[in-house]
Amino acid sequence: MTPAMTVRCILAGMLGDVADYRRLRALLEAQFSAALRHRAEEISDIVGRIVELTAVLERRRRERVELAGALLAGKVPASRVSLQAVSERLPATARARFDDCCATLEALVTECKRLNRRNCNLLTAQHDIMHRVLKTEAYIYAPA
């Protein structure tokens, strides 16, 4: 594969990730909404879709790392292989589009991490409340 083809593959994967992270963001919002309404079946369905989507995102990420490593082999130390290092090797015209895509992807990843933490905090709080309620209930009707 030529270097230009490799860069196109990296960019195509990043564009796919941008679209999928937008889908993930929507799923995380739907998960939060379902959790607020205590809709367990809906949450379960959404979690399944999130798991499938994150598997696709992880596969693309690994592919991107491999492609970047192949593209930069012998040009930078293995510890410096990154999208930034790929960008630095691009002509200015291609670099702008590549960097824009990187920035968009990074912003979406950051947003999805924030939403995931928010959802986790809500679900954990709900679980703790239910645990306290159910644990306390065991003693409500106990003989004094």
Secondary structure, DSSP 8 states (H G I E B T S, - for coil): --HHHHHHHHHHHHHHHHHHHHHHHHHHHHHHHHHHTT-HHHHHHHHHHHHHHHHHHHHHHHHHHHHHHHHHTTTS-GGG-SHHHHHHTS-HHHHHHHHHHHHHHHHHHHHHHHHHHHHHHHHHHHHHHHHHHHHHHHHHTS--
